[in-house]
Amino acid sequence: MNYNEIKSLIKKKGLDVKFILNEVGMSYDGFRLSIEKQTIESRKLLILCNLLGISPNDFFDFVPSDVTIVNNQTGGIGNCQTNINSSIEALEHQLEVKDIQIKELLEIIKSK
């Protein structure tokens, strides 16, 4: 999120910027700069997110993966091995997706 989006969300929630600054413990300029550069301390980010009713993922425009793992074990040893292989493949796919998401987040951070 950029500073204007946060200001808009503050207004939408019926809050005041001064109230947010007081709760987060920052000056106006410090808050604006930390949002623009995405260098806000994690403690302060959590307070901000709680006040605005958003998650840190929302703040960083992060979209989690929809991959889920289902593991049903039936049958003997051979079938168990098949389930393990399927689970490993699903986990490998999740790691690939997470690597892409981490790369995107790092690019966002570097661009700010």
N, C-alpha and C positions, 0 to 999 in steps of 0.2 A: 504494500500500500504506500502511496505517496502522501505527503502532508495534506494536500487538498482533499484527498479521499477521507483521511482521518478527520479533518475539520468537518466535512460533510456528514460523516457518521456521528460525530459528537453532537452536531446540530439535530440530526435525525432522532437521536436518543433523548433529546431534550436536555442535554447537559451543557455546561458552560466550559469554555476552554480554560478559564482560570481555575475552575473546580478540578479539572483533569490535571492541570499543572501542579496544583497543590497536592493532590493525591499521589501523583507520580514523584513529586519532589524535584521538579526541574523548573528552570526559567523558561520563558517563552522562546528565546533564541536558541537555548540549548536543546529544548524539545524539538523545535523545527529542524535544526541541523541534524540531530540524531535520527530523526525520521527520514529526512532526505538522504542521509548517508547510510541508513540502516545500521547504525552503530549503537542503538539504544541498549542499555544494560538489560540482561535477561530478567532480572528482578523487576525492573521498571516496566519491561515489556509485558510481563505477566499481569502486573497491576493494571496497565492500560487495557490489555485484552479483556480482563475481568470486568472493568468498568464499561467497556464498549460491547460486551457480550459476544466477543469473537474469540477464535482460537489463534495461537501463534501461526498455525498453518494458514489461516485466513489473512493474517497480517502480511505474511510473505508470499501470498498468492500461490500457495502450494496445494496441489491436487493429489491426494493419496491414490494409490493404485486400488483397483477393484478386484485384484486377484485374491481368491480364497482357496484354501486347501481342504479337500474332503478326503478322508482316509477311512475306508471301510475294510476291515480285515475279516475275510471269510476263507475257509478252506485250509489247506495244509501249508507246508513250508514254501512250496513253489509260488503259491498265490500270495503269501506274505512277502516274498521277494519282489513280486510284481508291484504290490502296494508301496513298498519301500522305494522302488525305482520311480514310481509315479510321484511320490512325495518329494523325492530329490529333484526331479525335473521341475516340479512346481516351485520348489524353493529356489532353484537356479534361475527360473524365469522371474521370480520376485526380486532376486538380487540384481538382475539385469535392469529391471524397471527402476529399482531404487538407485542404481548407479546413474541412470539417465536423469532421475529427479535431483540427485545430489549435484550432478554436473550443471543442471539448469539453475539450481539455487546458487551455486558458486558463481555462475556467470551473472546472475542478478546482483549478487553482492559486489562483485568486481565492477559492475557497470555503475554502481551508485556512488 
